[in-house]
């Protein structure tokens, strides 16, 4: 028996959206699913009870952060992150590759993996397919991700990171670099599959790369899906290429993936992006937006985001969203109070607004699942005006 | 009918400890009571539900912070802090005088009050008996405190603040300064009583001053208790004078206060100080220790405090205190995980350890109340070894 089962329960006739259910050793989650990000095995100020209160059924940990601190060996001795953070539901870990590469000024990419300096103590560390599998095995997530080579969508001339990598690799042509990343991702997937083979209780997902080059995307799908894996992800998206490019890639790539496996669009995104991707047939999403924006006093509402530091909220007795049932809104905390908390730098502010923002995304997913079940896709636009609004999206370059 | 009722329910035969119950317009609390401090109308990362989960029945707000931000007029328009922070139990506010005087380098003390610069925008602001009553009226606390002149216990030569005040006032003799503070506190109490007279739903407590001079303390009790007030506080304690001096002042002053009124020892303190003061007949306590230490990874246990950043906890799977029923301990969060949260600067760490620390003090108060009810005072020392330990107290100069 596989570590993961995926049932398809309904399909929308309006588009390719699917309703499903994924079952893991730590329970099930409904798809389309939104996974909030507990980077270092903590969802910022939220306790597991508060995370559950947002309706989240599965959460994400970042292998990169946990690899550096407290370290894979220590986490393993402590029984993995389920036990450590007292979250008994499903957990997914990313491979750490993207962050090792993008978060360090000193990262050097090679066929072996990424070598970089730890942001904690400056020591030189290496992360590659085998060590990524190892740390994800140690963390004990229910779903783990292949270690991939995620080439930025931007041209070298426009992207400092990519220029540096291009220099270190002697690659000066962006098309060549994308080709290289695609092929290396396939070679690394072979190594991940082999390295992970012994762990039967964790489901390894492959990741399709290819940036905005649709021919590369097609070839990546073929290469990745040559491995019969419990799920597949679309990576290299939401790395600065813009909403329309995301749409083009997602609508092209998703239908190429096996119908009977969950499909995960990594690091996306705003409500509009999620709805677009669900309509294209994506089942799983993660994004740091709810917590990152929550920490910065930016609250999501169905009508679009509001900035709670704005003086116009100073005496506003309404909750963030009167229609919301989250801990902050149903608890009766006013915009005026939340603004005060941020002005006074009280950490209850980030906690409450993060709880609200995660609930906002989970309510969207609830409505998406209802729209599929009832085959009433167009009802979504009525309840969620932010889906159709350009104002609601100041940026789409949000990656975990 | 007064805004506050105080019932005495039992007395210890071993000492002067009393068991009681105070009833306010927002409900009752059992005495001896510990009041955790929600400085700016927020108990750091804890929601009101989490505060209630610690067993806290009454909390404290700081008028000084709320006076400066968001301001008394705004708080009044928003319906007071009960409504603002969604805490429907009793609230006590301090007068703001001590903080206005001690937290600003530019404070100038005069018969009118304290003039200082706002730490928020540098503007010149004034707080005196009338404006303190006004802001406390606006906040809407159930118990409000008289605006007093709190002279530091240290000699001018040893205390930079006091030297400065002495200079600005032309007072160079510490005994004269203490005398002045005592007499001014009485004059200011007259002004507070007059200014507050119209508000019948808030109980005004008078504050006894006199530093470590017992003759001044006696005269202060006489002067303050000349006003028939619903409660009385001992102020000017835990401002740097040391444990033995606190004990001397508390054991001398408390029995002089009316038996049928609650007695509040301001800004105290460690477990040992609280137990000593309860034995002397004190009914109410507040201290920032649980939350301040919680933010710094210092956790209280019945055996004494532990520093969770210590490397020896890195793989310790025990909770902070296996006997504790708080959200952190009963929730199964290990010392190893809490240490990780602090090392990773995750705000869940301060939240969980603050919740534990407040619960620690509330469990002490529960045991104190049981010891009085069952007239078994000596049982306390067995369950709370930290009461008798010198190691457990690195400092006693904690003031809210």
Boltz contact constraints between the chains, C-beta under 6 A:
constraints:
  - contact:
      token1: [A, 40]
      token2: [B, 344]
      max_distance: 6.0
  - contact:
      token1: [A, 40]
      token2: [B, 346]
      max_distance: 6.0
  - contact:
      token1: [A, 42]
      token2: [B, 341]
      max_distance: 6.0
  - contact:
      token1: [A, 42]
      token2: [B, 346]
      max_distance: 6.0
  - contact:
      token1: [A, 42]
      token2: [B, 348]
      max_distance: 6.0
  - contact:
      token1: [A, 44]
      token2: [B, 347]
      max_distance: 6.0
  - contact:
      token1: [A, 45]
      token2: [B, 45]
      max_distance: 6.0
  - contact:
      token1: [A, 45]
      token2: [B, 347]
      max_distance: 6.0
  - contact:
      token1: [A, 45]
      token2: [B, 348]
      max_distance: 6.0
  - contact:
      token1: [A, 45]
      token2: [B, 351]
      max_distance: 6.0
  - contact:
      token1: [A, 69]
      token2: [B, 344]
      max_distance: 6.0
  - contact:
      token1: [A, 70]
      token2: [B, 340]
      max_distance: 6.0
  - contact:
      token1: [A, 77]
      token2: [B, 315]
      max_distance: 6.0
  - contact:
      token1: [A, 78]
      token2: [B, 336]
      max_distance: 6.0
  - contact:
      token1: [A, 84]
      token2: [B, 337]
      max_distance: 6.0
  - contact:
      token1: [A, 86]
      token2: [B, 331]
      max_distance: 6.0
  - contact:
      token1: [A, 86]
      token2: [B, 332]
      max_distance: 6.0
  - contact:
      token1: [A, 315]
      token2: [B, 77]
      max_distance: 6.0
  - contact:
      token1: [A, 331]
      token2: [B, 86]
      max_distance: 6.0
  - contact:
      token1: [A, 332]
      token2: [B, 86]
      max_distance: 6.0
  - contact:
      token1: [A, 336]
      token2: [B, 78]
      max_distance: 6.0
  - contact:
      token1: [A, 337]
      token2: [B, 84]
      max_distance: 6.0
  - contact:
      token1: [A, 340]
      token2: [B, 70]
      max_distance: 6.0
  - contact:
      token1: [A, 341]
      token2: [B, 42]
      max_distance: 6.0
  - contact:
      token1: [A, 344]
      token2: [B, 40]
      max_distance: 6.0
  - contact:
      token1: [A, 344]
      token2: [B, 69]
      max_distance: 6.0
  - contact:
      token1: [A, 346]
      token2: [B, 40]
      max_distance: 6.0
  - contact:
      token1: [A, 346]
      token2: [B, 42]
      max_distance: 6.0
  - contact:
      token1: [A, 347]
      token2: [B, 44]
      max_distance: 6.0
  - contact:
      token1: [A, 347]
      token2: [B, 45]
      max_distance: 6.0
  - contact:
      token1: [A, 347]
      token2: [B, 347]
      max_distance: 6.0
  - contact:
      token1: [A, 348]
      token2: [B, 42]
      max_distance: 6.0
  - contact:
      token1: [A, 348]
      token2: [B, 45]
      max_distance: 6.0
  - contact:
      token1: [A, 351]
      token2: [B, 45]
      max_distance: 6.0
